[in-house]
Amino acid sequence: MLIYLLRRLGFLGLTVVVTSLLVFLIAQVLPGDVCRVILGREAGEARIAECRADLHLDDPAPVRYLRWLADFARGDWGESYATGFEIRPLVLDRLRMSLMLAGLTFVVAVPLAVALGMLAAVNRGKWLDTVISLGSLAVVGLPEFVTGILLIELVAFRVPWLPASSSLPVGAPFRAALPALVLPALTATLVLLAYIARLTRAGVVEELKQNYVRTAELKGLPRLTVLVKHVLRNALLPTITVVAISAGWLVSGLVVIENVFNYPGLGRLLVFAIDRRDLPALQAIVMLTVVAFALANLAADLLYAALNPRIRVG
């Protein structure tokens, strides 16, 4: 297991380095001039040249990349071009807000999706399976912003304590923020619910055909025990990867949902950085996203190996 862990950590480090290079290159080819954005269109060429020198924009690209990567690894993420504030506390404060939304979504969506998937599989071909399958297909077909707007129209205007807008002060405690988190979390839950439920259903249906299930039932084991202790354990192996990727998406990929509900998370900060061409903030947010996805996939690999020892041997 230790060798497997070290190998996965090596792949993780290589992934982060390669992705950092892509992030840097993409940031360099974005249209527009950073100094023009900072100083305004009326700034003269002398001011522009001075700005470029201060920001080291005239240095060779490899030098700028290595300097940026070393600073990022040390925790020095620079200052925002748009606000002038340090990027690290700004991004981490928004990350905390996104984690509150992601955490609430995760603890609701995953158990509910697994339960619905198992319920549909056990009732395969019956009306309950049809309802769950058609409902999940309908939800998958709706973009996040459509689901969010529908929830605002159907719920927020009829339940007084649920605000239509989730605008909060950055740093608000979870208990105070809970009413504003309900609708965004519900939107994200509906998005995740369909994918995880359908994958769980497919896995459980496949496992129910195996001989060990028939043997366990003939030995007199209760149906619920067979489903939970044997079938679900094997059926969830493919689902683990989807759940891990979903966790990474929840941390930093809620861009649409956060903007629909005006929620002050990492997604809204990303849109702000793109709009203002704030390259240091943009690069820091994207790199944080990459690290989140990489760690989520590492967790999935380790959990997969723990549940299936053949992975470690391979």
C-alpha positions in Angstrom: 0.0 0.0 0.0 2.9 2.4 0.8 4.4 1.7 -2.7 1.0 2.4 -4.3 0.7 5.6 -2.3 4.1 6.9 -3.3 3.4 6.1 -6.9 0.1 8.0 -6.8 1.8 10.9 -5.1 4.4 11.0 -7.9 1.7 11.1 -10.5 -0.1 13.8 -8.6 3.0 16.0 -8.5 3.6 15.5 -12.2 0.0 16.4 -12.9 0.2 19.6 -10.9 3.5 20.7 -12.6 2.2 20.0 -16.1 -1.0 21.8 -15.4 0.8 24.8 -13.9 2.7 25.1 -17.2 -0.6 25.1 -19.2 -2.2 27.6 -16.8 0.8 29.9 -17.2 0.8 29.6 -21.0 -3.0 30.2 -21.3 -2.7 33.3 -19.1 0.0 34.7 -21.3 -2.0 34.4 -24.5 -5.2 36.0 -23.2 -6.1 39.1 -25.2 -5.6 42.6 -23.7 -2.8 44.3 -21.9 -2.6 44.0 -18.1 -1.1 47.5 -17.7 -3.8 49.0 -19.8 -6.4 47.4 -17.5 -4.6 48.7 -14.4 -3.8 52.3 -15.6 -6.8 52.8 -17.9 -7.0 53.6 -21.7 -5.7 57.1 -21.3 -2.3 56.1 -19.9 0.7 57.1 -21.9 3.3 54.7 -23.3 5.9 55.8 -20.7 3.5 54.8 -17.8 2.7 51.6 -19.6 6.4 50.7 -20.0 7.0 51.6 -16.3 4.1 49.3 -15.3 5.5 46.4 -17.3 8.9 46.8 -15.8 7.4 46.9 -12.2 5.5 43.7 -12.9 8.4 42.0 -14.7 6.3 41.4 -17.7 9.2 42.0 -20.1 11.3 39.1 -18.6 11.6 35.9 -20.6 8.6 33.6 -20.3 10.6 30.7 -18.7 11.9 33.1 -16.0 8.4 34.4 -15.3 7.0 30.9 -15.1 9.7 29.6 -12.7 9.4 32.7 -10.5 5.6 32.4 -10.4 5.6 28.6 -9.7 8.2 29.0 -6.9 6.3 31.9 -5.3 3.0 29.9 -5.5 4.6 26.9 -3.8 5.9 29.2 -1.0 2.4 30.6 -0.5 3.3 34.0 -2.0 0.6 34.5 -4.5 1.2 38.1 -5.2 -1.1 41.1 -5.2 -4.3 41.5 -7.1 -4.1 43.8 -10.1 -7.7 44.8 -9.7 -7.9 45.5 -6.0 -4.3 45.8 -4.8 -4.9 43.4 -2.0 -2.9 40.2 -1.3 -4.3 37.3 -3.3 -3.7 34.5 -0.8 -6.1 35.7 2.0 -8.6 36.9 -0.6 -8.7 33.5 -2.3 -8.7 31.5 0.9 -11.6 33.5 2.4 -13.6 32.8 -0.8 -12.5 29.1 -0.6 -13.9 28.9 2.9 -17.3 30.2 1.6 -17.2 27.6 -1.3 -16.3 24.8 1.2 -19.4 25.6 3.3 -21.6 25.3 0.2 -19.7 22.2 -1.1 -19.8 20.5 2.3 -23.6 21.0 2.7 -24.2 19.7 -0.8 -21.9 16.7 -0.4 -23.4 15.4 2.8 -26.9 15.6 1.4 -26.3 14.6 -2.3 -24.1 11.5 -1.9 -26.1 9.4 0.6 -29.4 10.4 -1.1 -28.1 9.5 -4.5 -26.7 6.1 -3.4 -30.0 5.3 -1.6 -32.0 6.3 -4.7 -29.7 4.3 -7.0 -30.0 1.2 -4.8 -33.8 1.6 -4.5 -34.1 1.8 -8.3 -31.9 -1.3 -8.8 -33.8 -3.4 -6.3 -37.1 -2.4 -8.0 -35.7 -2.8 -11.5 -38.4 -2.7 -14.2 -41.1 -1.5 -11.7 -42.8 1.9 -11.5 -40.4 3.2 -8.8 -37.4 2.4 -11.0 -39.1 4.3 -13.9 -39.8 7.3 -11.8 -36.2 7.6 -10.4 -34.6 7.0 -13.9 -36.9 9.5 -15.7 -36.5 12.0 -12.9 -32.7 11.8 -13.0 -32.7 12.1 -16.8 -34.8 15.2 -16.6 -32.5 16.8 -14.0 -29.3 16.0 -16.0 -30.9 17.6 -19.1 -31.3 21.0 -17.3 -28.3 23.4 -17.0 -27.4 24.6 -13.5 -28.6 28.1 -14.1 -32.0 26.9 -15.3 -32.4 24.7 -12.2 -31.3 27.6 -10.0 -33.8 30.0 -11.6 -36.6 27.5 -11.3 -35.9 27.0 -7.6 -35.9 30.7 -7.0 -39.3 31.0 -8.7 -40.8 28.0 -7.1 -39.4 28.1 -3.6 -37.8 31.4 -2.6 -40.9 33.5 -3.3 -43.1 31.1 -1.4 -40.9 30.3 1.6 -40.2 33.6 3.4 -37.0 32.5 5.3 -35.3 31.3 2.1 -33.7 34.3 0.4 -33.7 34.5 -3.5 -30.2 35.9 -3.3 -27.4 34.3 -1.4 -25.3 37.5 -1.1 -23.4 37.2 2.2 -20.5 39.0 3.8 -17.3 37.0 3.3 -16.4 35.2 6.5 -20.0 34.7 7.7 -20.4 31.8 10.1 -22.1 28.6 8.9 -25.1 28.9 11.2 -25.9 32.5 10.1 -25.3 31.6 6.4 -27.4 28.5 6.4 -30.7 30.0 5.1 -28.7 31.5 2.2 -27.0 28.2 1.5 -30.2 26.1 1.1 -31.1 27.0 -2.5 -27.6 26.9 -4.0 -26.9 23.6 -2.2 -30.2 22.2 -3.5 -29.3 23.2 -7.0 -25.9 21.5 -6.8 -27.5 18.5 -5.1 -29.9 18.0 -8.0 -27.0 18.2 -10.5 -25.0 15.5 -8.6 -27.9 13.4 -7.6 -28.7 12.2 -11.1 -25.1 11.2 -12.1 -24.4 9.3 -8.8 -27.8 7.7 -8.6 -27.7 6.3 -12.2 -24.1 5.0 -11.7 -25.1 3.3 -8.4 -28.1 1.8 -10.0 -26.1 0.3 -12.8 -23.5 -1.1 -10.4 -26.1 -2.6 -8.1 -28.0 -4.2 -11.0 -24.8 -5.8 -12.2 -23.9 -7.1 -8.7 -27.3 -8.6 -8.1 -26.7 -11.0 -11.0 -23.6 -12.5 -9.4 -23.6 -16.0 -7.9 -22.5 -14.8 -4.4 -25.7 -12.9 -4.0 -27.8 -16.0 -4.7 -25.5 -18.0 -2.3 -25.9 -15.5 0.5 -29.7 -15.5 0.2 -29.8 -19.3 0.1 -27.8 -19.3 3.4 -30.6 -17.4 4.9 -29.0 -13.9 5.2 -31.5 -11.1 5.4 -32.0 -9.2 2.2 -31.0 -5.9 3.6 -27.7 -7.4 5.0 -26.9 -8.9 1.6 -27.5 -5.5 -0.1 -25.6 -3.3 2.3 -22.7 -5.5 3.3 -22.0 -7.3 0.1 -23.7 -5.8 -3.0 -23.3 -2.2 -2.2 -19.6 -2.6 -1.2 -18.8 -4.0 -4.7 -21.2 -1.8 -6.6 -19.8 1.4 -5.2 -16.3 0.8 -6.6 -17.0 2.6 -10.0 -19.0 5.3 -8.1 -16.1 6.3 -5.9 -14.3 8.0 -8.8 -17.4 10.0 -9.7 -17.9 11.0 -6.1 -14.3 12.1 -5.8 -14.5 14.2 -9.0 -17.7 15.6 -7.8 -16.0 16.7 -4.6 -13.3 18.5 -6.6 -16.0 20.2 -8.7 -17.9 21.3 -5.6 -14.8 23.0 -4.2 -14.1 25.2 -7.1 -16.5 24.4 -10.0 -19.7 26.0 -8.7 -19.1 29.0 -11.0 -22.6 29.1 -12.5 -24.5 28.4 -9.3 -22.6 31.0 -7.3 -23.2 33.6 -9.9 -26.9 32.8 -10.2 -27.4 33.2 -6.5 -24.8 35.9 -6.1 -22.9 33.8 -3.6 -19.5 35.1 -2.6 -17.5 31.9 -3.3 -14.5 31.0 -5.4 -16.5 30.8 -8.5 -17.6 34.4 -8.4 -14.1 35.5 -7.6 -12.9 33.6 -10.7 -15.4 35.4 -12.9 -14.3 38.8 -11.4 -10.6 37.9 -12.1 -11.4 37.0 -15.7 -13.5 40.2 -16.2 -10.7 42.4 -14.8 -7.9 40.4 -16.4 -6.4 39.9 -13.0 -3.8 37.3 -14.0 -2.3 36.7 -10.5 -5.7 36.0 -9.0 -6.8 34.0 -12.0 -3.7 31.8 -11.9 -4.0 31.3 -8.1 -7.6 30.2 -8.4 -7.0 27.8 -11.3 -4.0 26.3 -9.5 -6.1 25.8 -6.4 -8.7 24.1 -8.5 -6.1 21.8 -10.0 -4.8 20.9 -6.5 -8.3 20.2 -5.3 -9.1 17.9 -8.2 -5.8 16.1 -7.8 -6.3 15.5 -4.1 -9.9 14.4 -4.7 -8.6 11.8 -7.3 -5.9 10.7 -5.0 -8.5 10.1 -2.3 -10.5 8.1 -4.8 -7.5 6.0 -5.8 -6.7 5.2 -2.1 -10.2 4.4 -1.2 -10.6 2.2 -4.3 -7.4 0.4 -3.4 -8.6 -0.1 0.2 -11.9 -1.7 -1.1 -10.2 -3.7 -3.8 -6.8 -5.1 -2.9 -6.2 -6.3 -6.5 -5.6 -2.6 -7.4 -2.6 -2.5 -5.0 -1.2 -5.7 -6.4 -1.6 -4.5 -10.0 
